[in-house]
């Protein structure tokens, strides 16, 4: 949803404002929308949170579709901006660097500590005087701003966007699969998963375009069952087992005759 909001912000304001200003507006819109959505959804948990947020994303897509068809009398919008492919790459790379630096800073901050406690046991966190809703809302708004910026930066690459492209639900599953494959408990885990899965998605999309969604679901199932903690978790588990492996028994001098 936030990725699509960033895309449409560029489509609407791209020719009326400087590029930097468009990115700032996209980030602000994404942050304000996340604040409203977060206040309504972050009190939910489990399957209720998943169903509500997925339905909300579909609702936004349908609202944009209705507006485009009934108000603008079109299905999509063309994006003709003087933004080259190399510029898009470097802007995305800069956004990635900012995310990684922010993630490291978050781990070392009081908010990061609060989030770890909340993730371990939310009820216990409340007994320690932490406010889980405020902490989760802050993180939700921050990550939503990042997704809005990603959508805004990517919009000029497509030249033409419509609700089916900007609010493609497959994107949500792709992000989850990337994080699960790499391992979500380490900062560089999702980065590793994104690199590996990007090549796989390109290969599947090029060779099996009609069955891409089906294959994506199979990949998701395989990762969940075989790599529940991702590649990073599997490697760390193997290293831990090697460290715990007992050394070969040695004969003591006094027991050599035995």
Secondary structure, DSSP 8 states (H G I E B T S, - for coil): -HHHHHHHHHHHHTTTS-HHHHHHHHHHHHHHHHHHHHHHHTT--THHHHHHHHHHHHHHHHHHHHHHHHTSS-SEEE---S--HHHHHHHHHHHHHHHHHHHHHHHTSHHHHHHHHHHH-HHHHHHTT--HHHHHHHHHHHHHHHHHHHHHHHHHHHSEEEHHHHT-HHHHHHHHHHHHHH-TTSHHHHHHHHHHHHHHHHHHHHH-STTHHHHHHHHHHHHHHH-TTHHHHHHHHHHHHHHHS-------GGGTT-
